[in-house]
Amino acid sequence: MRKVSLRIWIALALLALASGAITVQLSAQAAGHGLMSGTWKLNVAKSNFGGGPKLMAMTVKVASDTPELIQFSVDQTTGNGYTVSYSFKGAADGKDYPITGSSSVYSYTEEPGMVHETQKDADGTVTKGDFTVSANGKVGTWTYTVTNPGGTAVHSKLIFDHTT
């Protein structure tokens, strides 16, 4: 009889721990802390620009990453030394939202472990990519394809280090 009681207590303790972990995870999601949340710095040495334009630096600060609100700002330095800044605010509902600081529009959808992005530029260029994060949460990978109006495509993979 004592063994059964001990097993019940262990099972109850495990259920309590699991429900606590779920509560913490849901609270983090509610506060805007999804897959992309935090500050990400481009690791230029590990990135593959696939013959497309190289970047010298890029920092992405994601303030919110929930299905209701994705909000981020980007500061980057292009390969020829120009600095560019832009920001995004919109839902992860697959609809186009304008970029502040650019004529492009972005749309996002999310699924567990992956964020899908589509960027449409005024000249007809379309960029489609997926963002994933390593199991330890320290490395983000954005794999994408840029399709130019003439139909040529460039495949790239950018590697980001999660700094906060």
Secondary structure by P-SEA (a helix, b strand, c coil): caaaaaaaaaaaaaaaaaaaaaaaaaaaaaacccccccbbbbccccccccccccccbbbbbbccccccbbbbbbbbbcccbbbbbbccccccccbbbbbccccbbbbbcccccbbbbbbbcccbbbbbbbbbbcccccbbbbbbcccccccbbbbbbbbbbbcc
